[in-house]
Amino acid sequence: DKRVDLTVVEKYKPTLDGSFVDVKNGKVVDWIHKKQRTPDFVIETKYKTVNIHKFSKPFVEKTLVPILKKHVDEANGTEPIEFVMKDIVTNTKSNIGAFEVGKIKWFEIDDVNDLAIAEKIFKNSIRRIY
């Protein structure tokens, strides 16, 4: 993908949970941590974050690091990174594209149980990426 700043996402399906983004015209316009969902949150129109990103050096230096530092200073580093990303996409002119995984197989690993599931899912994969 030639876009300089992007994040990998998958269109909502019932088996997905966690943090989601709102996408308009291929651009991330909101980043929603599970804790930030309001009672009227409509998950079916959102995209699950895969937490794989491609960010340019200018974006990292001029946007991500300063806003991350601000959040760390204000909350003593206790907030999830999604709070930082929400601040960026809603309060700056940053243009973070949404790269849809489509048919690319993936699985989120948060603990050893998830790792065991992922190992079963991918054990017969032809290609391995290390």
Salt bridges, closest charged atoms under 4 A:
ASP1 OD2 - ARG3 NH2 2.73
GLU10 OE2 - LYS13 NZ 2.95
ASP17 OD2 - LYS34 NZ 2.51
ASP17 OD1 - ARG37 NH2 3.15
ASP22 OD1 - LYS24 NZ 3.51
ASP30 OD1 - LYS86 NZ 2.65
GLU61 OE2 - LYS57 NZ 3.84
ASP73 OD2 - LYS69 NZ 2.98
GLU79 OE1 - HIS71 ND1 2.52
ASP87 OD2 - LYS70 NZ 2.80
ASP87 OD2 - HIS71 NE2 2.81
GLU108 OE1 - LYS48 NZ 3.23
